[in-house]
Amino acid sequence: MTRILQISDLHIMPEEQLFKGTIDTAAALRKILSGLAGLLPAIGPVERLVISGDLTETGCEGAYDHLRAIMAEAPLPWCAIPGNHDSREAVRAVVAQDELMPDEGPINWREDLDGVTILGLDTLIEGAAHGAVSDATLEWLEVTLRDLRHRPVLIFMHHPPIDTGISAMDAIGLTPNPRFEDLLRDHDGPVQIACGHVHRMITGQFAGRQVTVAPGTSHAVGLDLQTRAGIKFIPRHSGAILHDIGDKCLTRLISSDDFC
Ligand SMILES: [Fe+2]
């Protein structure tokens, strides 16, 4: 069994700037990182920390400089995939584990750990809020899954491949792609999918595979399943996900209450 931590949707701003003028996303990330560090003796060993996109809010250089400084305090080796608020080239530059990063093109990566392979899939369409699995990413995934055969796989992708019922977020979700769905459905080995984008924990099924959407590290998107009133942000509603992957797979929510 291999244990992996996931955090998502950091939305880091340039130093001394607040998200929407009110939310200190940097302080929230520092609190999550120190909380996870304090929990590690109780929940470890953990192999990796994966950030499932929206590392920054603005996609600008100052925000990535700020992110780099904060992530220097990360208690684990970490890697990331881009979200819709990110710049692909900035994410490529900032991720610590350079050997995982492709030099160009979509940020799709593979890391073979003990008993499990984690994959990062790039769903970013730069300049757009919604996402897509591009033909290049699909071809990379097809070759990679064929090579992995029956090995357990945990796929990280920013945009969930499921509708969540929060219409404002589903409107900027992942463009349906039957080839992507067929590829995951037809694969022989165990596959789990871990996403971000929606800023709250949601689980569902896609292509017969379990999908987990992670909370953000700073603020949640309001749970509006009815009014279609637009996106409301809820400060201090945050957490992380702990994945166990192996013969048995478990997905656990870690909330800030766990840090007390
Ligand atoms: Fe986000």
Boltz pocket constraint, residues with backbone or C-beta under 6 A from the ligand:
constraints:
  - pocket:
      binder: B
      contacts: [[A, 9], [A, 11], [A, 53], [A, 54], [A, 83], [A, 197], [A, 198], [A, 199]]
      max_distance: 6.0
